[in-house]
Amino acid sequence: MPYVDGFVLAVPKQNLDDYKEMARKASEVWMDHGALSYVECIGDDVPHGELTSFPRAVQAKDDEIVVFSWATYKDRAARDEVMKKVMEDPRLKYDPAKMPFDGKRMIFGGFESFIAI
């Protein structure tokens, strides 16, 4: 079963083009280092729930859009190997002050699949 890394973050609408450019570069880096797939999604039907929701989870502001993304790997060992290479890749070196989103509000986690069709 594939191993999955999931990401949820809020991007200011004015920075969306910059984020998309960064995501395109990231997708190349992840795939170059062995990810099986890489997906980036812009929130389209993401209601603000009373207690929980994607916008609440990342403290999205009125001028921000929620982004949901994931990468898949053969297994956890492959993910750990890919992530080490990704984190060392100079193509993804960014000045934190110039990021198109607030990384402190990004949610990230690794998941073992139990159904993958």
N, C-alpha and C positions, 0 to 999 in steps of 0.2 A: 504494500500500500504506500502511496506517496506521502511524503512529509510536507507540510504546508506552513509557510510563514505568512501571517496576516498583518495588515497595517490599516489603521483608520486615522485620518488626520483632517484638519480644517485648513483650507487655503483661501486667503483673501481673493475675492473675485478679480480684483485688479492685477493679481499675480498669477492668474491661471495659465496664461501663455508661458510664463517663465517656468511654472511648475511642470507643464506638459513637456517642455524642452528638457528639463532635468530628468523627468520620468523616462523619456525616450532614451536618453543616455544610460540611465540606470538599467533599463531593460536589456540593452546591449551588453552591459557589464555582467549582469546576472547570467544571461544566456551564454556569454563567452566563457564563464567560469563553471558552467555545468548545470544550471537550473534546467528543469524540464519544461517549465512554462513561467510566464510573467504576465500579470494582468493588472491594469490600472482602470478604475471606474470613477466617473464623476457622478455625484449624487443627483438623482432625478426625481425620485419619489421617496424622500427621506423626512418623514414627519417628525416634528419636535414633540416627543412624548411627555406625559405628565411626570413620570418618575425616571424612566430610562429611554434612551434612543441614541442613535448615532450622533446627532448634534450635541446632545447633552454629554455624551461620553468624552468628546473632544472640546467641550466648552465653545462650540461654534458661535461666532458672533453673527449679527444680521447681515454683514457684508462678506460672509465667508461661505464657502461651499464644502461639503463633506466629500472626501475622497476615500475610497475603499480599494485596497490592492492586495495582491497575494502572489507568491512565487511557490512553485512546487519542485520537489526534489525526489530522487529515488527512495531515500530513507533519511533518518536523522543523521547518520554518519556523513552522508553526502552533503546534507545541508550544512553541517558544521564545517566541512571542508570548503564548500562554496562560499559561505559567509566569511571565512577567514580571508580568502582571496579577494572577495568584494571589498571588504573593509580596508585592505591594503592597496587597492587599485587606485592609481593617481587620477583616473578619469572622474572619480567621485569625491575628490577633495574640494570642499566648499568652505568658505568663510561663514561661520554660523550667523554672523550679523547680516549676511547677504542672502540667506536662505529665503525662498518664496513662501515659507510657512513657518509657524512656531513649532519647532521640534519638541518642545517641552510638553505639548498637548497631543503628541502622536501616541497612539496605542500600537504596540507591537507584541506579537507572541507566536510561538511555534506550536504546531498541532499535529498529532498523529491521526491519520485518516482511519476510519473504520468502515466507510462506504465511499467508493470512488468508481463511478460508472463512466 
